[in-house]
């Protein structure tokens, strides 16, 4: 887990961090819909971003039709657009 956190430190944008994490979850679960393995506060800490910034960026991604989410459930709507942010 620590190695992954160090990896995320090298990613500059919040969107890039979120995209990388969501694609890793997609690869792990093999599904476009999954439940995050942590709450929003822990997710923000894991990505080394503030919780409000994480929520704001995820909301933008939802508004753009890239993802959808409700609480800890996430659905990737447009995988190709999500991959563009890697």
C-alpha positions in Angstrom: 0.0 0.0 0.0 2.9 2.4 0.8 4.5 1.8 -2.6 1.2 2.7 -4.2 1.0 5.9 -2.2 4.5 6.9 -3.3 3.5 6.2 -6.9 0.6 8.6 -6.6 2.9 11.4 -5.3 4.5 11.4 -8.8 1.2 12.1 -10.5 0.8 15.9 -10.7 -3.0 16.4 -11.4 -5.8 15.4 -9.1 -7.7 14.1 -12.1 -4.7 12.0 -13.1 -4.5 10.5 -9.6 -8.2 9.7 -9.5 -8.1 8.3 -13.0 -5.2 6.0 -12.2 -6.8 4.8 -9.1 -10.2 4.1 -10.7 -8.5 2.2 -13.6 -6.6 0.1 -11.1 -9.9 -0.7 -9.4 -11.5 -1.5 -12.7 -8.6 -3.9 -13.5 -8.8 -5.5 -10.1 -12.6 -6.0 -10.1 -13.0 -6.6 -13.8 -16.1 -4.4 -13.8 -16.9 -0.8 -14.7 -18.9 -0.7 -11.4 -17.3 -1.3 -8.1 -17.2 -0.1 -4.5 -14.2 1.9 -3.3 -12.3 0.1 -0.6 -12.1 3.2 1.6 -14.2 6.1 2.5 -13.8 9.5 0.8 -11.6 10.9 3.5 -9.2 7.9 3.4 -9.3 8.1 -0.5 -8.2 11.7 -0.4 -5.4 10.9 2.1 -4.3 8.0 0.0 -4.0 10.2 -3.1 -2.4 13.0 -1.0 -5.1 15.6 -1.9 -7.6 17.5 0.2 -11.0 16.0 0.6 -12.8 19.0 -0.9 -10.5 19.0 -3.9 -11.1 15.3 -4.5 -14.9 15.7 -4.2 -14.8 18.8 -6.6 -12.8 16.9 -9.2 -14.9 13.8 -9.0 -18.0 15.9 -9.4 -16.5 17.6 -12.5 -15.8 14.1 -13.9 -19.4 13.1 -13.3 -20.7 16.3 -14.9 -18.5 15.5 -18.0 -20.0 12.0 -18.2 -16.7 10.2 -17.4 -17.8 8.6 -14.1 -20.9 8.3 -11.9 -20.8 7.7 -8.2 -23.0 7.5 -5.1 -21.3 7.3 -1.8 -18.6 4.7 -2.2 -20.0 3.1 -5.3 -18.4 4.2 -8.6 -19.3 3.5 -12.2 -17.0 4.2 -15.0 -19.1 5.6 -17.8 -16.4 6.4 -20.4 -13.3 4.3 -20.0 -11.5 5.8 -23.0 -11.9 9.3 -21.7 -10.8 8.2 -18.2 -7.6 6.6 -19.7 -6.8 9.9 -21.4 -6.0 11.4 -18.0 -3.3 8.8 -17.2 
